[in-house]
Amino acid sequence: MQTAYINNIDYELANNPINNSQLAVEYTDYSSDVIMKNSGVATRYAVDHGTICSDFAAEKSNAIIKKLGIDKCTIDFLIYCTEAPDYIAPASSVILHRKLGLNNDCGTFDVQFGCSGYTYGLLLAKSLIESGVASKVLFVTADLPTQGISKVDPSLRFLFSDAVSVSFITSESKGYKIGEFIKGTDGSGEQALRVEGSGFNKPRKIDWYTNTETKDLPVGRMTMDGTAVFRFSLKVVPQVIEDTLVKNQLKMENIDLFIFHQASQIILKSLQRKLKIDDNRIFNNIEKVGNTVSASIPIALSQALECGKIKKNMNIMIVGFGIGFSWSATVLNTANL
């Protein structure tokens, strides 16, 4: 059976950086220092208002594909992870396929999973490669959380960013060898983090467009129960890590680096304390880029490699968790980095 590897990972942030001083002008009840203390984010990134996610994904992905030297003609499957679909139907991966100019024999599907979307997408890519269904998988994540946040929700404005990531997965023994996965879902958490007014359940009515809280949100409004998300994260992630170690026949001391979904500074620090992970064995970048939803893990992987945190012959555990509630995790090995 073939083994799946992430040969390349890269990312692009949205074009508009927003620092805490800018937000403090808009939210006069908060100083830039207070925003930093509350959110743990120094800079977040936003697209222009009204941006279509497939345009954003295509523009950034095309730039990354060119930079990495990937031959589009060899791509035989596209996985597109986004919570900002162009339409309910057709699938957004079909639209992105056209905008990227991929061949007609290239299969596509969507993954609408947000926080755990990257690890779920890798699970699917690994399955496609190792089953022989595909030989070269392009996995794109793109999310526009800033477009669904009301101006009266400063805690969400302070936290979230827009970004795109591209991963190229093949059976070539180059880059990150993808290990075995743990995955799970607790559907009782579906109300803790959602985008209201974005589908058939309680669709937008005329008063949506006159209410000051929602009139500038034509695709829905993000709501979050931060306490519920925090409790879920601290309850589930430690067990996910334990199960992932067992599945990959490893022990805690065999993991050289942990990269979690960059949910929030308080969740990341609390998990680190609870799991007793030393600073040199964890990589967090939320301060520099915010919560980029499905792109958070690949961005962290890219930046950790750039700054020398990732080296050859390491085991890296990546854990996605959040909206849904859902989770998935695996171990990446860098022997062939």
ZADO-1210 file (C-alpha; in nm, 4 decimals, padded with zeros to 6 digits):
<atoms>
<atom x="00.0000" y="00.0000" z="00.0000" code="MET" pos="1"/>
<atom x="00.1206" y="00.3493" z="-00.0827" code="GLN" pos="2"/>
<atom x="00.2076" y="00.5946" z="00.1961" code="THR" pos="3"/>
<atom x="00.0793" y="00.9526" z="00.1856" code="ALA" pos="4"/>
<atom x="00.3093" y="01.2528" z="00.2293" code="TYR" pos="5"/>
<atom x="00.2480" y="01.6260" z="00.2404" code="ILE" pos="6"/>
<atom x="00.5113" y="01.7319" z="-00.0114" code="ASN" pos="7"/>
<atom x="00.4420" y="02.1044" z="00.0215" code="ASN" pos="8"/>
<atom x="00.2517" y="02.3436" z="00.2473" code="ILE" pos="9"/>
<atom x="00.2154" y="02.7181" z="00.2006" code="ASP" pos="10"/>
<atom x="-00.0315" y="02.9941" z="00.2822" code="TYR" pos="11"/>
<atom x="-00.1423" y="03.3489" z="00.2090" code="GLU" pos="12"/>
<atom x="-00.3076" y="03.5918" z="00.4504" code="LEU" pos="13"/>
<atom x="-00.5754" y="03.8395" z="00.3470" code="ALA" pos="14"/>
<atom x="-00.4483" y="04.1723" z="00.2171" code="ASN" pos="15"/>
<atom x="-00.5701" y="04.4004" z="00.4973" code="ASN" pos="16"/>
<atom x="-00.3776" y="04.3773" z="00.8276" code="PRO" pos="17"/>
<atom x="-00.5617" y="04.5224" z="01.1283" code="ILE" pos="18"/>
<atom x="-00.3655" y="04.6012" z="01.4426" code="ASN" pos="19"/>
<atom x="-00.4944" y="04.6719" z="01.7909" code="ASN" pos="20"/>
<atom x="-00.4443" y="05.0473" z="01.7637" code="SER" pos="21"/>
<atom x="-00.6813" y="05.0553" z="01.4665" code="GLN" pos="22"/>
<atom x="-00.9421" y="04.8555" z="01.6564" code="LEU" pos="23"/>
<atom x="-00.9060" y="05.0795" z="01.9628" code="ALA" pos="24"/>
<atom x="-01.0125" y="05.3765" z="01.7491" code="VAL" pos="25"/>
<atom x="-01.3260" y="05.1887" z="01.6445" code="GLU" pos="26"/>
<atom x="-01.3984" y="05.0447" z="01.9909" code="TYR" pos="27"/>
<atom x="-01.3291" y="05.3333" z="02.2258" code="THR" pos="28"/>
<atom x="-01.4080" y="05.1256" z="02.5362" code="ASP" pos="29"/>
<atom x="-01.0943" y="04.9204" z="02.4663" code="TYR" pos="30"/>
<atom x="-00.7328" y="05.0354" z="02.4558" code="SER" pos="31"/>
<atom x="-00.4880" y="04.8513" z="02.2312" code="SER" pos="32"/>
<atom x="-00.3305" y="04.6976" z="02.5435" code="ASP" pos="33"/>
<atom x="-00.6672" y="04.5698" z="02.6656" code="VAL" pos="34"/>
<atom x="-00.7455" y="04.4235" z="02.3229" code="ILE" pos="35"/>
<atom x="-00.4106" y="04.2448" z="02.3300" code="MET" pos="36"/>
<atom x="-00.4702" y="04.1143" z="02.6808" code="LYS" pos="37"/>
<atom x="-00.8232" y="03.9954" z="02.6054" code="ASN" pos="38"/>
<atom x="-00.7615" y="03.8390" z="02.2647" code="SER" pos="39"/>
<atom x="-00.3935" y="03.7480" z="02.2591" code="GLY" pos="40"/>
<atom x="-00.3844" y="03.8762" z="01.9009" code="VAL" pos="41"/>
<atom x="-00.1657" y="04.1649" z="01.7864" code="ALA" pos="42"/>
<atom x="-00.2587" y="04.1559" z="01.4160" code="THR" pos="43"/>
<atom x="-00.5439" y="03.9957" z="01.2283" code="ARG" pos="44"/>
<atom x="-00.6138" y="04.0023" z="00.8529" code="TYR" pos="45"/>
<atom x="-00.9316" y="04.0748" z="00.6581" code="ALA" pos="46"/>
<atom x="-01.0431" y="04.0663" z="00.2968" code="VAL" pos="47"/>
<atom x="-01.2293" y="04.3565" z="00.1397" code="ASP" pos="48"/>
<atom x="-01.5999" y="04.3617" z="00.2236" code="HIS" pos="49"/>
<atom x="-01.8024" y="04.1574" z="-00.0246" code="GLY" pos="50"/>
<atom x="-01.5153" y="03.9303" z="-00.1300" code="THR" pos="51"/>
<atom x="-01.6244" y="03.5920" z="-00.2673" code="ILE" pos="52"/>
<atom x="-01.4316" y="03.3127" z="-00.1021" code="CYS" pos="53"/>
<atom x="-01.3683" y="03.1129" z="-00.4200" code="SER" pos="54"/>
<atom x="-01.2097" y="03.4248" z="-00.5756" code="ASP" pos="55"/>
<atom x="-00.9938" y="03.4688" z="-00.2663" code="PHE" pos="56"/>
<atom x="-00.9000" y="03.0991" z="-00.2666" code="ALA" pos="57"/>
<atom x="-00.8240" y="03.0935" z="-00.6394" code="ALA" pos="58"/>
<atom x="-00.6105" y="03.4086" z="-00.6368" code="GLU" pos="59"/>
<atom x="-00.3996" y="03.2969" z="-00.3426" code="LYS" pos="60"/>
<atom x="-00.3843" y="02.9299" z="-00.4475" code="SER" pos="61"/>
<atom x="-00.2694" y="03.0148" z="-00.7987" code="ASN" pos="62"/>
<atom x="00.0111" y="03.2268" z="-00.6526" code="ALA" pos="63"/>
<atom x="00.1157" y="02.9442" z="-00.4188" code="ILE" pos="64"/>
<atom x="00.0960" y="02.6777" z="-00.6914" code="ILE" pos="65"/>
<atom x="00.3205" y="02.8896" z="-00.9127" code="LYS" pos="66"/>
<atom x="00.5611" y="02.9549" z="-00.6244" code="LYS" pos="67"/>
<atom x="00.5853" y="02.5843" z="-00.5370" code="LEU" pos="68"/>
<atom x="00.6230" y="02.4781" z="-00.8994" code="GLY" pos="69"/>
<atom x="00.3285" y="02.2367" z="-00.8905" code="ILE" pos="70"/>
<atom x="00.2169" y="02.1151" z="-01.2327" code="ASP" pos="71"/>
<atom x="-00.1612" y="02.1620" z="-01.2415" code="LYS" pos="72"/>
<atom x="-00.1946" y="01.8948" z="-01.5098" code="CYS" pos="73"/>
<atom x="-00.0821" y="01.6276" z="-01.2632" code="THR" pos="74"/>
<atom x="-00.3451" y="01.7093" z="-00.9972" code="ILE" pos="75"/>
<atom x="-00.6138" y="01.4408" z="-01.0026" code="ASP" pos="76"/>
<atom x="-00.8124" y="01.5418" z="-00.6934" code="PHE" pos="77"/>
<atom x="-00.9037" y="01.8740" z="-00.5328" code="LEU" pos="78"/>
<atom x="-01.0252" y="01.8967" z="-00.1741" code="ILE" pos="79"/>
<atom x="-01.1594" y="02.2381" z="-00.0796" code="TYR" pos="80"/>
<atom x="-01.2253" y="02.3170" z="00.2870" code="CYS" pos="81"/>
<atom x="-01.4309" y="02.6288" z="00.3508" code="THR" pos="82"/>
<atom x="-01.7173" y="02.7565" z="00.5623" code="GLU" pos="83"/>
<atom x="-01.7799" y="03.0335" z="00.3095" code="ALA" pos="84"/>
<atom x="-01.9336" y="02.8492" z="00.0113" code="PRO" pos="85"/>
<atom x="-02.0347" y="03.0426" z="-00.2991" code="ASP" pos="86"/>
<atom x="-02.3699" y="02.8620" z="-00.3078" code="TYR" pos="87"/>
<atom x="-02.5545" y="02.5848" z="-00.1287" code="ILE" pos="88"/>
<atom x="-02.5219" y="02.4124" z="-00.4666" code="ALA" pos="89"/>
<atom x="-02.3142" y="02.3465" z="-00.6688" code="PRO" pos="90"/>
<atom x="-02.0197" y="02.2458" z="-00.4533" code="ALA" pos="91"/>
<atom x="-01.7626" y="02.5230" z="-00.4131" code="SER" pos="92"/>
<atom x="-01.4839" y="02.2803" z="-00.5064" code="SER" pos="93"/>
<atom x="-01.6367" y="02.2636" z="-00.8556" code="VAL" pos="94"/>
<atom x="-01.6144" y="02.6414" z="-00.8821" code="ILE" pos="95"/>
<atom x="-01.2589" y="02.6496" z="-00.7491" code="LEU" pos="96"/>
<atom x="-01.1662" y="02.3716" z="-00.9945" code="HIS" pos="97"/>
<atom x="-01.2672" y="02.5999" z="-01.2823" code="ARG" pos="98"/>
<atom x="-01.0911" y="02.9034" z="-01.1408" code="LYS" pos="99"/>
<atom x="-00.7694" y="02.7064" z="-01.0944" code="LEU" pos="100"/>
<atom x="-00.7892" y="02.5629" z="-01.4471" code="GLY" pos="101"/>
<atom x="-00.7577" y="02.1986" z="-01.3436" code="LEU" pos="102"/>
<atom x="-00.8101" y="01.9047" z="-01.5810" code="ASN" pos="103"/>
<atom x="-01.1538" y="01.7523" z="-01.6354" code="ASN" pos="104"/>
<atom x="-01.0400" y="01.4153" z="-01.4986" code="ASP" pos="105"/>
<atom x="-00.9688" y="01.5794" z="-01.1602" code="CYS" pos="106"/>
<atom x="-01.2212" y="01.4836" z="-00.8915" code="GLY" pos="107"/>
<atom x="-01.3376" y="01.7369" z="-00.6329" code="THR" pos="108"/>
<atom x="-01.5311" y="01.7624" z="-00.3102" code="PHE" pos="109"/>
<atom x="-01.5966" y="02.0115" z="-00.0307" code="ASP" pos="110"/>
<atom x="-01.5120" y="01.9811" z="00.3388" code="VAL" pos="111"/>
<atom x="-01.7200" y="02.2252" z="00.5440" code="GLN" pos="112"/>
<atom x="-01.5584" y="02.1767" z="00.8816" code="PHE" pos="113"/>
<atom x="-01.3751" y="02.4871" z="00.9992" code="GLY" pos="114"/>
<atom x="-01.1583" y="02.4373" z="01.3067" code="CYS" pos="115"/>
<atom x="-01.0981" y="02.0658" z="01.2519" code="SER" pos="116"/>
<atom x="-01.1141" y="02.0998" z="00.8738" code="GLY" pos="117"/>
<atom x="-00.7434" y="02.0751" z="00.8032" code="TYR" pos="118"/>
<atom x="-00.6905" y="01.7487" z="00.9862" code="THR" pos="119"/>
<atom x="-01.0135" y="01.6048" z="00.8431" code="TYR" pos="120"/>
<atom x="-00.9029" y="01.7083" z="00.4943" code="GLY" pos="121"/>
<atom x="-00.5678" y="01.5380" z="00.5450" code="LEU" pos="122"/>
<atom x="-00.7470" y="01.2223" z="00.6559" code="LEU" pos="123"/>
<atom x="-00.9418" y="01.2256" z="00.3292" code="LEU" pos="124"/>
<atom x="-00.6332" y="01.3033" z="00.1194" code="ALA" pos="125"/>
<atom x="-00.4408" y="01.0192" z="00.2861" code="LYS" pos="126"/>
<atom x="-00.7311" y="00.7828" z="00.2137" code="SER" pos="127"/>
<atom x="-00.7412" y="00.8849" z="-00.1529" code="LEU" pos="128"/>
<atom x="-00.3659" y="00.8350" z="-00.1971" code="ILE" pos="129"/>
<atom x="-00.3307" y="00.5109" z="-00.0033" code="GLU" pos="130"/>
<atom x="-00.6372" y="00.3520" z="-00.1646" code="SER" pos="131"/>
<atom x="-00.5032" y="00.4326" z="-00.5104" code="GLY" pos="132"/>
<atom x="-00.8033" y="00.6497" z="-00.6034" code="VAL" pos="133"/>
<atom x="-00.5755" y="00.9522" z="-00.6550" code="ALA" pos="134"/>
<atom x="-00.2039" y="01.0074" z="-00.6969" code="SER" pos="135"/>
<atom x="-00.1732" y="01.3844" z="-00.6479" code="LYS" pos="136"/>
<atom x="-00.4149" y="01.5718" z="-00.4230" code="VAL" pos="137"/>
<atom x="-00.4382" y="01.9486" z="-00.3965" code="LEU" pos="138"/>
<atom x="-00.5896" y="02.0431" z="-00.0608" code="PHE" pos="139"/>
<atom x="-00.7005" y="02.4072" z="-00.0286" code="VAL" pos="140"/>
<atom x="-00.8433" y="02.5704" z="00.2822" code="THR" pos="141"/>
<atom x="-00.9979" y="02.9168" z="00.2673" code="ALA" pos="142"/>
<atom x="-01.2185" y="03.0940" z="00.5195" code="ASP" pos="143"/>
<atom x="-01.3641" y="03.4439" z="00.5564" code="LEU" pos="144"/>
<atom x="-01.4766" y="03.4625" z="00.9204" code="PRO" pos="145"/>
<atom x="-01.4430" y="03.8420" z="00.9239" code="THR" pos="146"/>
<atom x="-01.7307" y="03.8679" z="00.6744" code="GLN" pos="147"/>
<atom x="-01.9741" y="03.7108" z="00.9213" code="GLY" pos="148"/>
<atom x="-01.8890" y="03.9098" z="01.2338" code="ILE" pos="149"/>
<atom x="-02.1137" y="04.1904" z="01.3521" code="SER" pos="150"/>
<atom x="-01.9546" y="04.5196" z="01.4516" code="LYS" pos="151"/>
<atom x="-02.1283" y="04.4837" z="01.7883" code="VAL" pos="152"/>
<atom x="-01.9273" y="04.1670" z="01.8638" code="ASP" pos="153"/>
<atom x="-01.5802" y="04.3056" z="01.9437" code="PRO" pos="154"/>
<atom x="-01.4496" y="03.9826" z="02.0989" code="SER" pos="155"/>
<atom x="-01.4975" y="03.8064" z="01.7644" code="LEU" pos="156"/>
<atom x="-01.3591" y="04.1019" z="01.5662" code="ARG" pos="157"/>
<atom x="-01.0466" y="04.0927" z="01.7811" code="PHE" pos="158"/>
<atom x="-00.9883" y="03.7196" z="01.7264" code="LEU" pos="159"/>
<atom x="-01.0550" y="03.6075" z="01.3691" code="PHE" pos="160"/>
<atom x="-00.8614" y="03.6378" z="01.0421" code="SER" pos="161"/>
<atom x="-00.9087" y="03.5465" z="00.6751" code="ASP" pos="162"/>
<atom x="-00.6509" y="03.3205" z="00.5080" code="ALA" pos="163"/>
<atom x="-00.5832" y="03.0523" z="00.2463" code="VAL" pos="164"/>
<atom x="-00.3581" y="02.7477" z="00.2706" code="SER" pos="165"/>
<atom x="-00.2443" y="02.4993" z="00.0064" code="VAL" pos="166"/>
<atom x="-00.1127" y="02.1488" z="00.0744" code="SER" pos="167"/>
<atom x="00.0078" y="01.9101" z="-00.1962" code="PHE" pos="168"/>
<atom x="-00.0272" y="01.5443" z="-00.0975" code="ILE" pos="169"/>
<atom x="00.1199" y="01.2519" z="-00.2947" code="THR" pos="170"/>
<atom x="00.2852" y="00.9130" z="-00.2377" code="SER" pos="171"/>
<atom x="00.6303" y="01.0608" z="-00.3080" code="GLU" pos="172"/>
<atom x="00.8438" y="01.0144" z="00.0044" code="SER" pos="173"/>
<atom x="00.9141" y="01.3832" z="00.0475" code="LYS" pos="174"/>
<atom x="00.8045" y="01.6210" z="00.3212" code="GLY" pos="175"/>
<atom x="00.5703" y="01.5134" z="00.6019" code="TYR" pos="176"/>
<atom x="00.4691" y="01.1482" z="00.6271" code="LYS" pos="177"/>
<atom x="00.1043" y="01.1402" z="00.7378" code="ILE" pos="178"/>
<atom x="00.0366" y="00.9054" z="01.0279" code="GLY" pos="179"/>
<atom x="-00.2783" y="00.7384" z="01.1581" code="GLU" pos="180"/>
<atom x="-00.5816" y="00.9468" z="01.2550" code="PHE" pos="181"/>
<atom x="-00.8172" y="00.9841" z="01.5462" code="ILE" pos="182"/>
<atom x="-01.1456" y="01.1597" z="01.4687" code="LYS" pos="183"/>
<atom x="-01.4739" y="01.2268" z="01.6433" code="GLY" pos="184"/>
<atom x="-01.7869" y="01.4372" z="01.6745" code="THR" pos="185"/>
<atom x="-02.0161" y="01.5511" z="01.9545" code="ASP" pos="186"/>
<atom x="-02.3174" y="01.6983" z="01.7804" code="GLY" pos="187"/>
<atom x="-02.4546" y="01.8370" z="02.1072" code="SER" pos="188"/>
<atom x="-02.2139" y="02.1296" z="02.0559" code="GLY" pos="189"/>
<atom x="-02.3662" y="02.2486" z="01.7300" code="GLU" pos="190"/>
<atom x="-02.5128" y="02.5596" z="01.8914" code="GLN" pos="191"/>
<atom x="-02.1894" y="02.6750" z="02.0592" code="ALA" pos="192"/>
<atom x="-02.0372" y="02.8190" z="01.7424" code="LEU" pos="193"/>
<atom x="-02.2453" y="02.8829" z="01.4338" code="ARG" pos="194"/>
<atom x="-02.3333" y="03.1321" z="01.1604" code="VAL" pos="195"/>
<atom x="-02.6938" y="03.2373" z="01.2090" code="GLU" pos="196"/>
<atom x="-02.9081" y="03.3219" z="00.9062" code="GLY" pos="197"/>
<atom x="-02.6816" y="03.1347" z="00.6649" code="SER" pos="198"/>
<atom x="-02.9026" y="02.8436" z="00.5537" code="GLY" pos="199"/>
<atom x="-03.2490" y="02.6895" z="00.5445" code="PHE" pos="200"/>
<atom x="-03.2816" y="02.6781" z="00.9236" code="ASN" pos="201"/>
<atom x="-03.4179" y="03.0189" z="01.0333" code="LYS" pos="202"/>
<atom x="-03.3327" y="03.2003" z="00.7097" code="PRO" pos="203"/>
<atom x="-03.2896" y="03.5772" z="00.7029" code="ARG" pos="204"/>
<atom x="-03.6075" y="03.7875" z="00.7035" code="LYS" pos="205"/>
<atom x="-03.6617" y="04.1486" z="00.6022" code="ILE" pos="206"/>
<atom x="-03.5745" y="04.2854" z="00.9472" code="ASP" pos="207"/>
<atom x="-03.2255" y="04.1334" z="00.9107" code="TRP" pos="208"/>
<atom x="-03.1415" y="04.4071" z="00.6621" code="TYR" pos="209"/>
<atom x="-03.2599" y="04.6915" z="00.8861" code="THR" pos="210"/>
<atom x="-03.1230" y="04.5722" z="01.2212" code="ASN" pos="211"/>
<atom x="-02.7978" y="04.7569" z="01.3010" code="THR" pos="212"/>
<atom x="-02.6419" y="04.4328" z="01.4297" code="GLU" pos="213"/>
<atom x="-02.6942" y="04.2379" z="01.1060" code="THR" pos="214"/>
<atom x="-02.7636" y="04.4737" z="00.8152" code="LYS" pos="215"/>
<atom x="-02.3999" y="04.4590" z="00.6968" code="ASP" pos="216"/>
<atom x="-02.3877" y="04.0772" z="00.7140" code="LEU" pos="217"/>
<atom x="-02.5556" y="03.9489" z="00.3960" code="PRO" pos="218"/>
<atom x="-02.4265" y="03.5905" z="00.4408" code="VAL" pos="219"/>
<atom x="-02.5041" y="03.5412" z="00.8103" code="GLY" pos="220"/>
<atom x="-02.3773" y="03.6296" z="01.1572" code="ARG" pos="221"/>
<atom x="-02.1259" y="03.4335" z="01.3600" code="MET" pos="222"/>
<atom x="-02.2214" y="03.3631" z="01.7205" code="THR" pos="223"/>
<atom x="-02.0039" y="03.1880" z="01.9773" code="MET" pos="224"/>
<atom x="-02.0453" y="03.0621" z="02.3315" code="ASP" pos="225"/>
<atom x="-01.6828" y="03.1076" z="02.4363" code="GLY" pos="226"/>
<atom x="-01.7268" y="02.9298" z="02.7682" code="THR" pos="227"/>
<atom x="-01.8749" y="02.6195" z="02.6035" code="ALA" pos="228"/>
<atom x="-01.5951" y="02.6100" z="02.3432" code="VAL" pos="229"/>
<atom x="-01.3338" y="02.6471" z="02.6179" code="PHE" pos="230"/>
<atom x="-01.4805" y="02.3641" z="02.8272" code="ARG" pos="231"/>
<atom x="-01.5105" y="02.1377" z="02.5240" code="PHE" pos="232"/>
<atom x="-01.1489" y="02.2001" z="02.4237" code="SER" pos="233"/>
<atom x="-01.0034" y="02.1234" z="02.7657" code="LEU" pos="234"/>
<atom x="-01.2189" y="01.8125" z="02.8020" code="LYS" pos="235"/>
<atom x="-01.1670" y="01.6590" z="02.4566" code="VAL" pos="236"/>
<atom x="-00.8161" y="01.7512" z="02.3409" code="VAL" pos="237"/>
<atom x="-00.6204" y="01.5654" z="02.6144" code="PRO" pos="238"/>
<atom x="-00.8099" y="01.2430" z="02.5333" code="GLN" pos="239"/>
<atom x="-00.7597" y="01.2984" z="02.1590" code="VAL" pos="240"/>
<atom x="-00.3847" y="01.3294" z="02.2178" code="ILE" pos="241"/>
<atom x="-00.3772" y="01.0099" z="02.4237" code="GLU" pos="242"/>
<atom x="-00.5752" y="00.8187" z="02.1613" code="ASP" pos="243"/>
<atom x="-00.3584" y="00.9530" z="01.8768" code="THR" pos="244"/>
<atom x="-00.0431" y="00.8400" z="02.0559" code="LEU" pos="245"/>
<atom x="-00.1845" y="00.4903" z="02.0962" code="VAL" pos="246"/>
<atom x="-00.3009" y="00.4761" z="01.7326" code="LYS" pos="247"/>
<atom x="00.0496" y="00.5728" z="01.6144" code="ASN" pos="248"/>
<atom x="00.2285" y="00.3497" z="01.8693" code="GLN" pos="249"/>
<atom x="00.4011" y="00.6455" z="02.0304" code="LEU" pos="250"/>
<atom x="00.4382" y="00.7949" z="02.3773" code="LYS" pos="251"/>
<atom x="00.4137" y="01.1561" z="02.4886" code="MET" pos="252"/>
<atom x="00.7922" y="01.1878" z="02.5017" code="GLU" pos="253"/>
<atom x="00.8159" y="01.0764" z="02.1355" code="ASN" pos="254"/>
<atom x="00.6368" y="01.3917" z="02.0170" code="ILE" pos="255"/>
<atom x="00.8873" y="01.6668" z="01.9366" code="ASP" pos="256"/>
<atom x="00.6338" y="01.9378" z="01.8572" code="LEU" pos="257"/>
<atom x="00.2626" y="01.9967" z="01.9158" code="PHE" pos="258"/>
<atom x="00.0613" y="02.2189" z="01.6828" code="ILE" pos="259"/>
<atom x="-00.3004" y="02.2786" z="01.7806" code="PHE" pos="260"/>
<atom x="-00.5729" y="02.4623" z="01.5953" code="HIS" pos="261"/>
<atom x="-00.5078" y="02.8238" z="01.6955" code="GLN" pos="262"/>
<atom x="-00.8446" y="02.8696" z="01.8644" code="ALA" pos="263"/>
<atom x="-00.7591" y="03.1393" z="02.1184" code="SER" pos="264"/>
<atom x="-00.4672" y="03.2311" z="02.3402" code="GLN" pos="265"/>
<atom x="-00.6510" y="03.1254" z="02.6563" code="ILE" pos="266"/>
<atom x="-00.7368" y="02.7818" z="02.5140" code="ILE" pos="267"/>
<atom x="-00.3830" y="02.7244" z="02.3871" code="LEU" pos="268"/>
<atom x="-00.2188" y="02.8270" z="02.7149" code="LYS" pos="269"/>
<atom x="-00.4683" y="02.6268" z="02.9208" code="SER" pos="270"/>
<atom x="-00.4091" y="02.3138" z="02.7131" code="LEU" pos="271"/>
<atom x="-00.0337" y="02.3579" z="02.7407" code="GLN" pos="272"/>
<atom x="-00.0573" y="02.3810" z="03.1200" code="ARG" pos="273"/>
<atom x="-00.2973" y="02.0899" z="03.1521" code="LYS" pos="274"/>
<atom x="-00.0843" y="01.8666" z="02.9294" code="LEU" pos="275"/>
<atom x="00.2431" y="01.9892" z="03.0853" code="LYS" pos="276"/>
<atom x="00.4004" y="02.0645" z="02.7485" code="ILE" pos="277"/>
<atom x="00.7254" y="02.2634" z="02.7602" code="ASP" pos="278"/>
<atom x="00.7465" y="02.5848" z="02.5573" code="ASP" pos="279"/>
<atom x="01.0065" y="02.4302" z="02.3254" code="ASN" pos="280"/>
<atom x="00.7634" y="02.1496" z="02.2285" code="ARG" pos="281"/>
<atom x="00.4695" y="02.3636" z="02.1200" code="ILE" pos="282"/>
<atom x="00.4229" y="02.6213" z="01.8451" code="PHE" pos="283"/>
<atom x="00.1622" y="02.8963" z="01.8709" code="ASN" pos="284"/>
<atom x="00.1289" y="03.1833" z="01.6248" code="ASN" pos="285"/>
<atom x="-00.2118" y="03.3254" z="01.7095" code="ILE" pos="286"/>
<atom x="-00.0592" y="03.6537" z="01.8260" code="GLU" pos="287"/>
<atom x="00.0753" y="03.7239" z="01.4777" code="LYS" pos="288"/>
<atom x="-00.2138" y="03.6057" z="01.2597" code="VAL" pos="289"/>
<atom x="-00.5251" y="03.5478" z="01.4730" code="GLY" pos="290"/>
<atom x="-00.7625" y="03.2529" z="01.4396" code="ASN" pos="291"/>
<atom x="-00.7624" y="03.1639" z="01.0689" code="THR" pos="292"/>
<atom x="-01.0085" y="02.8742" z="01.1133" code="VAL" pos="293"/>
<atom x="-00.9227" y="02.5865" z="00.8740" code="SER" pos="294"/>
<atom x="-00.5919" y="02.7481" z="00.7733" code="ALA" pos="295"/>
<atom x="-00.4540" y="02.7772" z="01.1281" code="SER" pos="296"/>
<atom x="-00.2648" y="02.4452" z="01.1414" code="ILE" pos="297"/>
<atom x="-00.1019" y="02.4673" z="00.7946" code="PRO" pos="298"/>
<atom x="-00.0011" y="02.8289" z="00.8601" code="ILE" pos="299"/>
<atom x="00.1545" y="02.7228" z="01.1909" code="ALA" pos="300"/>
<atom x="00.3354" y="02.4339" z="01.0196" code="LEU" pos="301"/>
<atom x="00.4713" y="02.6701" z="00.7534" code="SER" pos="302"/>
<atom x="00.5852" y="02.9323" z="01.0028" code="GLN" pos="303"/>
<atom x="00.7373" y="02.6723" z="01.2373" code="ALA" pos="304"/>
<atom x="00.9435" y="02.5393" z="00.9472" code="LEU" pos="305"/>
<atom x="01.0468" y="02.8904" z="00.8426" code="GLU" pos="306"/>
<atom x="01.1764" y="02.9788" z="01.1890" code="CYS" pos="307"/>
<atom x="01.3637" y="02.6499" z="01.2372" code="GLY" pos="308"/>
<atom x="01.1225" y="02.4994" z="01.4887" code="LYS" pos="309"/>
<atom x="01.0659" y="02.2027" z="01.2564" code="ILE" pos="310"/>
<atom x="01.3657" y="01.9939" z="01.1604" code="LYS" pos="311"/>
<atom x="01.4397" y="01.6555" z="01.0073" code="LYS" pos="312"/>
<atom x="01.3478" y="01.3363" z="01.1992" code="ASN" pos="313"/>
<atom x="01.0755" y="01.4872" z="01.4162" code="MET" pos="314"/>
<atom x="00.7296" y="01.3687" z="01.5165" code="ASN" pos="315"/>
<atom x="00.4765" y="01.6515" z="01.5034" code="ILE" pos="316"/>
<atom x="00.1283" y="01.6057" z="01.6423" code="MET" pos="317"/>
<atom x="-00.1388" y="01.8230" z="01.4830" code="ILE" pos="318"/>
<atom x="-00.4814" y="01.8506" z="01.6483" code="VAL" pos="319"/>
<atom x="-00.7883" y="02.0187" z="01.4998" code="GLY" pos="320"/>
<atom x="-01.0896" y="02.0822" z="01.7226" code="PHE" pos="321"/>
<atom x="-01.3847" y="02.3166" z="01.7557" code="GLY" pos="322"/>
<atom x="-01.7012" y="02.4006" z="01.5671" code="ILE" pos="323"/>
<atom x="-01.9543" y="02.1256" z="01.5715" code="GLY" pos="324"/>
<atom x="-01.8144" y="02.0003" z="01.8150" code="PHE" pos="325"/>
<atom x="-01.5662" y="01.7997" z="01.6062" code="SER" pos="326"/>
<atom x="-01.2042" y="01.6905" z="01.6325" code="TRP" pos="327"/>
<atom x="-00.9325" y="01.5043" z="01.4422" code="SER" pos="328"/>
<atom x="-00.5594" y="01.4530" z="01.4900" code="ALA" pos="329"/>
<atom x="-00.2564" y="01.2736" z="01.3519" code="THR" pos="330"/>
<atom x="00.1233" y="01.2640" z="01.3735" code="VAL" pos="331"/>
<atom x="00.3458" y="01.3944" z="01.0942" code="LEU" pos="332"/>
<atom x="00.6982" y="01.2520" z="01.0631" code="ASN" pos="333"/>
<atom x="00.9744" y="01.4593" z="00.9036" code="THR" pos="334"/>
<atom x="01.2314" y="01.1876" z="00.8249" code="ALA" pos="335"/>
<atom x="01.1969" y="01.2782" z="00.4566" code="ASN" pos="336"/>
<atom x="01.1752" y="01.6542" z="00.5031" code="LEU" pos="337"/>
</atoms>
